[in-house]
Amino acid sequence: MVTTNSSVNNGVNVEALIAAREALTQAPQAAQFKWRAACEWKDGTHSHSTVESFFGLGQEQHRKKTFAFDADHPEVFASEDHGATPVEYVLVGLASCLTAGIAAVAQHRKLQLRSVKATIEGDMDLQGILGIDSDVRNGFDGIRVHFSIDADAKREDIEALVAQSQKRSAVFDIVTNPTNVTVKVN
Amino acid sequence: MVTTNSSVNNGVNVEALIAAREALTQAPQAAQFKWRAACEWKDGTHSHSTVESFFGLGQEQHRKKTFAFDADHPEVFASEDHGATPVEYVLVGLASCLTAGIAAVAQHRKLQLRSVKATIEGDMDLQGILGIDSDVRNGFDGIRVHFSIDADAKREDIEALVAQSQKRSAVFDIVTNPTNVTVKVN
């Protein structure tokens, strides 16, 4: 029993995404994107970051608004907790990337979502970043994501949605595989 | 000529961090932290995430406030741009982590910072996430961070600050090295 209900609406314009895929297959140069942020130190461990422009489809793209983010360390680190910690931003990025992917794949598969909720948790041994034990890494030992999904779909179809979202997720790839980062001082 | 000016103040309580390092060296169990976020799908690729509690120093820690974040895809992806894209959250996390580290290391080395600004850019070939070319990864091909730092310090000391921040950065480690992520459906 495959449900193919054309009235399924998860708010994702799959037709536009399929058209984009076809267009970019013909013009791979337009698929080269550059994503950006700017960060300014405020005081202590507190910084203020902004996100606005990016490059893609062969040209600079400007948003109508600028997104702004404060980051800081919490009070237990003798900081002032002016914003989420940097590692929590990574968790937000990963959870939101998988969630957007679930909505897009569900639309493509004509499965109506009613609600999608995720909790995400990363384990960190602070002996790494504090330099206590050089065998302990600075980042997460591991990350667990739990989804609760209410949809007009069988459990196996919901599990397949989540699996396909992981397979196509940019942030899942960034976290699970190494990326080269160069840091320079102007 | 090493400057050891005790009036240096970058707003980082290095004494408290050193005391924490000593305490956690004696009690490594207290160094086991769990960082968290919760994410709820809104519509289309738009989601709303919150960050509040974490576990550390042997107990649940609750902040005085909840940090909230919208994530979405931009209009060129036929989305509504209700928030930064998930991959931009990763860039914010990386830039803010390195920036906090620079302030902490500068305080420890008694170097007065006047300003620290970073720009960060990640290259992405959308042929990956769109499934056009299976040889193209979903995430960033590479990330470049450029710091402009004004400080009472020689250029080589500033470069050493940035290098030490990278060495101790949780998010730098997360992005440059693989992390295990498990995704489950409740």
Contacts between the chains, C-beta under 8 A, distances in Angstrom:
chain1	res1	chain2	res2	distance
A	10	B	43	7.4
A	10	B	44	6.8
A	11	B	43	3.8
A	11	B	44	3.3
A	11	B	45	7.9
A	11	B	46	7.5
A	12	B	44	5.0
A	12	B	45	6.3
A	12	B	79	7.9
A	13	B	44	7.7
A	13	B	78	3.9
A	13	B	79	7.7
A	16	B	77	7.8
A	16	B	78	3.5
A	17	B	77	7.0
A	17	B	78	6.4
A	17	B	130	7.5
A	20	B	77	7.2
A	20	B	78	7.5
A	20	B	130	7.0
A	21	B	130	4.6
A	21	B	131	7.1
A	21	B	132	6.1
A	24	B	126	6.2
A	24	B	127	6.6
A	24	B	130	6.3
A	24	B	132	6.2
A	25	B	127	7.9
A	25	B	132	5.1
A	28	B	125	7.8
A	28	B	127	6.0
A	28	B	132	7.5
A	28	B	133	7.9
A	31	B	125	5.7
A	31	B	126	4.0
A	31	B	127	4.9
A	31	B	130	7.3
A	31	B	132	7.2
A	32	B	123	7.2
A	32	B	124	7.9
A	32	B	125	5.8
A	32	B	126	7.7
A	33	B	123	7.4
A	33	B	124	4.6
A	33	B	125	7.5
A	33	B	126	5.8
A	34	B	121	5.3
A	34	B	122	7.0
A	34	B	123	5.7
A	34	B	124	7.5
A	35	B	85	6.8
A	35	B	87	5.3
A	35	B	88	5.5
A	35	B	91	6.3
A	35	B	121	7.1
A	35	B	122	5.0
A	35	B	124	6.3
A	35	B	140	7.8
A	36	B	88	7.6
A	36	B	91	6.9
A	36	B	119	6.9
A	36	B	120	6.6
A	36	B	121	4.8
A	36	B	122	7.7
A	37	B	88	5.9
A	37	B	91	4.1
A	37	B	92	5.0
A	37	B	95	5.6
A	37	B	119	7.8
A	37	B	120	5.2
A	38	B	95	7.7
A	38	B	117	7.2
A	38	B	118	7.0
A	38	B	119	5.2
A	38	B	120	7.5
A	39	B	92	7.2
A	39	B	95	3.7
A	39	B	96	5.6
A	39	B	99	5.3
A	39	B	117	7.1
A	39	B	118	4.3
A	39	B	119	7.9
A	39	B	120	7.0
A	40	B	115	7.6
A	40	B	116	7.3
A	40	B	117	5.2
A	40	B	118	7.8
A	41	B	99	5.1
A	41	B	102	7.3
A	41	B	103	6.1
A	41	B	113	6.9
A	41	B	115	6.7
A	41	B	116	3.7
A	41	B	117	7.3
A	43	B	10	7.5
A	43	B	11	3.8
A	43	B	103	8.0
A	44	B	10	6.8
A	44	B	11	3.3
A	44	B	12	5.0
A	44	B	13	7.7
A	44	B	100	8.0
A	44	B	103	6.2
A	45	B	11	7.9
A	45	B	12	6.3
A	45	B	100	3.9
A	45	B	103	6.0
A	45	B	104	6.5
A	46	B	11	7.5
A	46	B	100	7.9
A	47	B	95	7.5
A	47	B	96	4.7
A	47	B	99	4.6
A	47	B	100	6.5
A	47	B	116	8.0
A	49	B	92	4.5
A	49	B	95	6.0
A	49	B	96	5.8
A	51	B	84	4.5
A	51	B	88	4.7
A	51	B	91	7.6
A	51	B	92	6.8
A	54	B	74	7.2
A	54	B	88	8.0
A	56	B	76	6.3
A	56	B	126	7.5
A	57	B	76	6.0
A	61	B	74	7.0
A	61	B	76	6.1
A	63	B	74	6.7
A	63	B	81	6.1
A	64	B	81	7.3
A	65	B	81	7.9
A	67	B	83	6.3
A	67	B	84	4.4
A	67	B	88	7.6
A	69	B	69	7.6
A	69	B	84	7.7
A	69	B	92	5.1
A	69	B	96	7.7
A	71	B	92	6.9
A	71	B	93	7.5
A	71	B	96	3.5
A	71	B	97	7.8
A	71	B	99	8.0
A	71	B	100	7.1
A	72	B	100	7.6
A	73	B	100	6.4
A	74	B	54	7.2
A	74	B	61	7.0
A	74	B	63	6.7
A	76	B	56	6.3
A	76	B	57	6.0
A	76	B	61	6.1
A	77	B	16	7.8
A	77	B	17	7.1
A	77	B	20	7.2
A	78	B	13	3.9
A	78	B	16	3.5
A	78	B	17	6.4
A	78	B	20	7.5
A	79	B	12	7.9
A	79	B	13	7.7
A	81	B	63	6.1
A	81	B	64	7.3
A	81	B	65	7.9
A	83	B	67	6.3
A	84	B	51	4.5
A	84	B	67	4.4
A	84	B	69	7.7
A	85	B	35	6.8
A	86	B	92	7.9
A	86	B	93	4.5
A	86	B	94	7.2
A	86	B	96	4.6
A	86	B	97	3.5
A	86	B	100	6.7
A	86	B	170	6.8
A	86	B	171	4.9
A	87	B	35	5.3
A	87	B	93	6.7
A	87	B	97	7.2
A	87	B	170	5.1
A	87	B	171	6.1
A	87	B	174	7.1
A	88	B	35	5.5
A	88	B	36	7.6
A	88	B	37	5.9
A	88	B	51	4.7
A	88	B	54	8.0
A	88	B	67	7.6
A	88	B	93	7.8
A	89	B	89	5.1
A	89	B	90	7.2
A	89	B	92	5.1
A	89	B	93	3.4
A	89	B	96	6.9
A	89	B	171	7.8
A	90	B	89	7.2
A	90	B	90	5.8
A	90	B	93	4.5
A	90	B	171	6.0
A	90	B	174	5.8
A	91	B	35	6.3
A	91	B	36	6.9
A	91	B	37	4.1
A	91	B	51	7.6
A	92	B	37	5.0
A	92	B	39	7.2
A	92	B	49	4.5
A	92	B	51	6.8
A	92	B	69	5.1
A	92	B	71	6.9
A	92	B	86	7.9
A	92	B	89	5.1
A	93	B	71	7.5
A	93	B	86	4.5
A	93	B	87	6.7
A	93	B	88	7.7
A	93	B	89	3.4
A	93	B	90	4.5
A	93	B	93	6.9
A	94	B	86	7.2
A	94	B	181	7.2
A	95	B	37	5.6
A	95	B	38	7.7
A	95	B	39	3.7
A	95	B	47	7.5
A	95	B	49	6.0
A	96	B	39	5.6
A	96	B	47	4.7
A	96	B	49	5.8
A	96	B	69	7.7
A	96	B	71	3.5
A	96	B	86	4.6
A	96	B	89	6.9
A	97	B	71	7.8
A	97	B	86	3.5
A	97	B	87	7.2
A	98	B	183	6.8
A	99	B	39	5.3
A	99	B	41	5.1
A	99	B	47	4.5
A	99	B	71	8.0
A	100	B	44	8.0
A	100	B	45	3.8
A	100	B	46	7.9
A	100	B	47	6.5
A	100	B	71	7.2
A	100	B	72	7.6
A	100	B	73	6.4
A	100	B	86	6.7
A	102	B	41	7.3
A	103	B	41	6.1
A	103	B	43	7.9
A	103	B	44	6.2
A	103	B	45	6.0
A	104	B	45	6.6
A	113	B	41	6.9
A	115	B	40	7.6
A	115	B	41	6.7
A	116	B	40	7.3
A	116	B	41	3.6
A	116	B	47	8.0
A	117	B	38	7.2
A	117	B	39	7.1
A	117	B	40	5.2
A	117	B	41	7.3
A	118	B	38	7.0
A	118	B	39	4.3
A	118	B	40	7.8
A	119	B	36	6.9
A	119	B	37	7.7
A	119	B	38	5.2
A	119	B	39	7.9
A	120	B	36	6.6
A	120	B	37	5.2
A	120	B	38	7.5
A	120	B	39	7.0
A	121	B	34	5.3
A	121	B	35	7.1
A	121	B	36	4.9
A	122	B	34	7.0
A	122	B	35	5.0
A	122	B	36	7.7
A	122	B	179	7.9
A	123	B	32	7.2
A	123	B	33	7.4
A	123	B	34	5.7
A	124	B	32	7.9
A	124	B	33	4.7
A	124	B	34	7.5
A	124	B	35	6.3
A	124	B	170	6.8
A	125	B	28	7.8
A	125	B	31	5.6
A	125	B	32	5.8
A	125	B	33	7.5
A	126	B	24	6.2
A	126	B	31	4.0
A	126	B	32	7.7
A	126	B	33	5.8
A	126	B	56	7.5
A	127	B	24	6.6
A	127	B	25	7.9
A	127	B	28	5.9
A	127	B	31	4.9
A	128	B	170	7.6
A	128	B	173	7.8
A	129	B	168	5.5
A	129	B	169	7.7
A	129	B	170	5.5
A	130	B	17	7.6
A	130	B	20	7.0
A	130	B	21	4.6
A	130	B	24	6.3
A	130	B	31	7.3
A	131	B	21	7.1
A	131	B	168	6.7
A	132	B	21	6.1
A	132	B	24	6.2
A	132	B	25	5.1
A	132	B	28	7.5
A	132	B	31	7.2
A	133	B	28	7.9
A	137	B	173	5.6
A	137	B	177	7.0
A	138	B	168	6.2
A	138	B	169	6.2
A	138	B	170	4.7
A	138	B	172	7.3
A	138	B	173	4.0
A	139	B	170	5.0
A	139	B	171	7.2
A	139	B	173	3.6
A	139	B	174	3.9
A	139	B	177	6.8
A	139	B	179	6.1
A	140	B	35	7.8
A	140	B	170	7.7
A	140	B	174	6.1
A	140	B	179	5.1
A	141	B	179	8.0
A	141	B	180	8.0
A	142	B	179	6.7
A	142	B	180	4.6
A	142	B	181	7.3
A	142	B	182	7.2
A	143	B	179	6.1
A	143	B	180	7.2
A	143	B	181	4.5
A	143	B	182	7.5
A	144	B	181	7.8
A	144	B	182	5.3
A	144	B	184	7.4
A	145	B	181	6.7
A	145	B	182	7.1
A	145	B	183	4.5
A	145	B	184	7.2
A	146	B	184	5.4
A	146	B	185	7.7
A	146	B	186	5.6
A	147	B	183	7.1
A	147	B	184	7.2
A	147	B	185	5.0
A	147	B	186	6.6
A	148	B	185	7.8
A	148	B	186	4.6
A	149	B	185	6.3
A	155	B	185	7.6
A	158	B	185	5.9
A	159	B	185	5.4
A	162	B	183	6.1
A	162	B	185	5.5
A	166	B	183	5.7
A	168	B	129	5.5
A	168	B	131	6.8
A	168	B	138	6.2
A	169	B	129	7.7
A	169	B	138	6.2
A	170	B	86	6.8
A	170	B	87	5.1
A	170	B	124	6.8
A	170	B	128	7.6
A	170	B	129	5.6
A	170	B	138	4.7
A	170	B	139	5.0
A	170	B	140	7.7
A	171	B	86	4.9
A	171	B	87	6.1
A	171	B	89	7.8
A	171	B	90	6.0
A	171	B	139	7.2
A	172	B	138	7.3
A	172	B	181	6.4
A	173	B	128	7.8
A	173	B	137	5.6
A	173	B	138	4.0
A	173	B	139	3.6
A	174	B	87	7.1
A	174	B	90	5.8
A	174	B	139	3.9
A	174	B	140	6.1
A	174	B	175	6.3
A	175	B	174	6.3
A	175	B	175	7.8
A	175	B	178	8.0
A	175	B	179	5.2
A	175	B	181	5.8
A	176	B	178	5.6
A	176	B	179	6.3
A	176	B	180	7.3
A	176	B	181	5.5
A	177	B	137	7.1
A	177	B	139	6.8
A	177	B	178	5.6
A	178	B	175	8.0
A	178	B	176	5.6
A	178	B	177	5.7
A	178	B	178	5.9
A	179	B	122	7.9
A	179	B	139	6.1
A	179	B	140	5.1
A	179	B	142	6.7
A	179	B	143	6.1
A	179	B	175	5.2
A	179	B	176	6.3
A	180	B	142	4.6
A	180	B	143	7.2
A	180	B	176	7.3
A	181	B	94	7.3
A	181	B	142	7.3
A	181	B	143	4.6
A	181	B	144	7.8
A	181	B	145	6.7
A	181	B	172	6.4
A	181	B	175	5.8
A	181	B	176	5.5
A	182	B	142	7.2
A	182	B	143	7.5
A	182	B	144	5.3
A	182	B	145	7.1
A	183	B	98	6.8
A	183	B	145	4.5
A	183	B	147	7.1
A	183	B	162	6.1
A	183	B	166	5.7
A	184	B	144	7.4
A	184	B	145	7.2
A	184	B	146	5.4
A	184	B	147	7.1
A	185	B	146	7.7
A	185	B	147	5.0
A	185	B	148	7.8
A	185	B	149	6.4
A	185	B	155	7.6
A	185	B	158	5.9
A	185	B	159	5.4
A	185	B	162	5.6
A	186	B	146	5.6
A	186	B	147	6.7
A	186	B	148	4.7
